[in-house]
């Protein structure tokens, strides 16, 4: 008995653009974790101004819009943080540890601090582990930039 499986290949990502996209994800993650959302207050003082032209037929409820934003924005931030953390949890342990140490701390950390001091590995090993993690995260988070067919770059930084 033979199975006809579809030809599924690992996507080939553009290393430079995918690295930038993943680093942008973690920059946003760190921002959402450290900067608290500030709620907007509705203005309750009426403003009288002359309106020329006539009725536009548009009604607006600025208080309701502000209330929805005050509820939706914190929820969206929490969902984003949870999604990134869930994806990192699916990585193999070495990549997971590397990503947590380098990108998920409150303050930025230099590469050498992670690979020399924290992990005790060589720079080349660090680069390989990080790229493997980025490839997996690019697929999970759907932010990877595929390499174009005519691209002759070797894909290494």
Phi and psi in degrees as a GROMACS rama.xvg file:
@    title "Ramachandran Plot"
@    xaxis  label "Phi"
@    yaxis  label "Psi"
@TYPE xy
-120.813  149.806  UNK-2
-111.123  132.283  UNK-3
-96.4687  93.2368  UNK-4
-88.6631  146.238  UNK-5
-65.0655  151.873  UNK-6
-77.5955  97.108  UNK-7
-106.21  119.336  UNK-8
-117.049  152.133  UNK-9
-65.6269  131.523  UNK-10
-65.6112  147.051  UNK-11
-102.916  110.434  UNK-12
-92.495  147.83  UNK-13
-70.9913  116.158  UNK-14
-61.0386  -46.473  UNK-15
-65.8093  -49.0495  UNK-16
-71.1899  -36.4647  UNK-17
-69.3334  -39.9988  UNK-18
-59.6682  -43.801  UNK-19
-63.2285  -41.4483  UNK-20
-64.0474  -42.9718  UNK-21
-68.1634  -40.8332  UNK-22
-64.4418  -33.9979  UNK-23
-64.4029  -39.2774  UNK-24
-59.5278  -46.4118  UNK-25
-72.7626  -28.6795  UNK-26
-65.4613  -43.1221  UNK-27
-66.0824  -41.2313  UNK-28
-57.6833  -50.2155  UNK-29
-62.5673  -39.2306  UNK-30
-61.9599  -47.9056  UNK-31
-64.4504  -33.0653  UNK-32
-73.0961  -32.1776  UNK-33
-101.181  -30.8391  UNK-34
-101.092  119.57  UNK-35
-77.1614  140.261  UNK-36
-69.8037  132.587  UNK-37
-102.621  121.622  UNK-38
-71.3047  149.378  UNK-39
-97.3703  138.804  UNK-40
-96.5524  143.372  UNK-41
-79.2632  142.899  UNK-42
-78.8431  132.628  UNK-43
-111.365  -4.9747  UNK-44
-86.7653  125.108  UNK-45
-70.9025  146.678  UNK-46
-117.405  122.093  UNK-47
-101.421  124.634  UNK-48
-143.427  151.271  UNK-49
-72.5132  133.344  UNK-50
-116.009  122.677  UNK-51
-105.915  151.644  UNK-52
111.164  -42.6113  UNK-53
115.841  -173.664  UNK-54
-71.4323  130.075  UNK-55
-90.0419  -14.6863  UNK-56
80.7546  4.56702  UNK-57
-102.124  126.816  UNK-58
-108.387  145.442  UNK-59
-137.347  146.453  UNK-60
-123.176  87.219  UNK-61
-63.3561  -32.8068  UNK-62
-65.4793  -42.1336  UNK-63
-67.4165  -40.0508  UNK-64
-61.2305  -42.4183  UNK-65
-66.2857  -42.3019  UNK-66
-62.494  -42.1939  UNK-67
-64.5766  -41.3831  UNK-68
-64.4614  -40.6139  UNK-69
-64.4391  -24.8137  UNK-70
-92.6161  -44.2644  UNK-71
-70.5583  -40.9847  UNK-72
-62.7971  -49.4483  UNK-73
-61.9679  -37.1137  UNK-74
-65.6467  -40.9146  UNK-75
-63.6724  -40.1312  UNK-76
-62.8346  -46.3247  UNK-77
-62.9596  -39.1982  UNK-78
-65.9887  -39.7158  UNK-79
-63.397  -47.656  UNK-80
-59.6256  -45.2385  UNK-81
-63.7096  -39.8792  UNK-82
-63.8923  -46.1821  UNK-83
-62.854  -45.0453  UNK-84
-63.9408  -38.2351  UNK-85
-64.2381  -41.9868  UNK-86
-65.6562  -42.3184  UNK-87
-64.0073  -35.944  UNK-88
-63.7984  -22.8525  UNK-89
-85.2272  -6.29524  UNK-90
-75.6169  155.201  UNK-91
-60.5776  153.688  UNK-92
-54.5307  -43.7908  UNK-93
-61.1025  -43.9773  UNK-94
-68.0368  -37.7634  UNK-95
-60.2326  -46.2118  UNK-96
-63.7945  -43.8915  UNK-97
-59.5963  -48.2384  UNK-98
-63.5741  -43.1924  UNK-99
-62.7053  -43.1243  UNK-100
-69.2033  -39.9946  UNK-101
-84.8497  -40.532  UNK-102
-116.463  -14.1016  UNK-103
-111.356  13.5658  UNK-104
-85.4849  162.874  UNK-105
-64.9646  -41.1343  UNK-106
-110.662  157.381  UNK-107
-70.9035  146.122  UNK-108
-124.901  140.646  UNK-109
-74.4643  152.276  UNK-110
-55.3312  -46.2513  UNK-111
-62.8333  -29.9784  UNK-112
-65.2758  -34.4594  UNK-113
-76.2171  -52.286  UNK-114
-78.9957  -30.2202  UNK-115
-87.7549  -53.5424  UNK-116
-81.8217  -50.73  UNK-117
-80.1176  -47.5331  UNK-118
-98.3095  -24.1494  UNK-119
64.3277  42.1435  UNK-120
-123.433  167.267  UNK-121
-75.2361  159.784  UNK-122
-61.5805  -40.1263  UNK-123
-63.8174  -41.4907  UNK-124
-64.086  -41.0591  UNK-125
-58.8819  -46.6109  UNK-126
-62.2161  -42.534  UNK-127
-64.7178  -45.6369  UNK-128
-62.0034  -42.6119  UNK-129
-64.9383  -42.1538  UNK-130
-65.7627  -40.2222  UNK-131
-60.9424  -42.065  UNK-132
-63.8158  -42.8798  UNK-133
-63.0536  -39.9605  UNK-134
-60.1566  -46.1107  UNK-135
-66.3416  -44.024  UNK-136
-65.7519  -36.1233  UNK-137
-59.9038  -41.3259  UNK-138
-70.0809  -43.0859  UNK-139
-67.4092  -41.254  UNK-140
-90.3505  -6.16949  UNK-141
58.1166  44.804  UNK-142
-120.093  1.63172  UNK-143
-67.0817  145.008  UNK-144
-106.79  114.215  UNK-145
-70.1808  145.455  UNK-146
-72.8448  136.827  UNK-147
-76.5495  152.097  UNK-148
-59.6869  -38.6578  UNK-149
-86.2052  2.19066  UNK-150
-72.6377  123.657  UNK-151
-100.66  -1.86402  UNK-152
-64.6688  151.606  UNK-153
-81.2973  -8.97355  UNK-154
85.4417  10.3939  UNK-155
-111.808  145.765  UNK-156
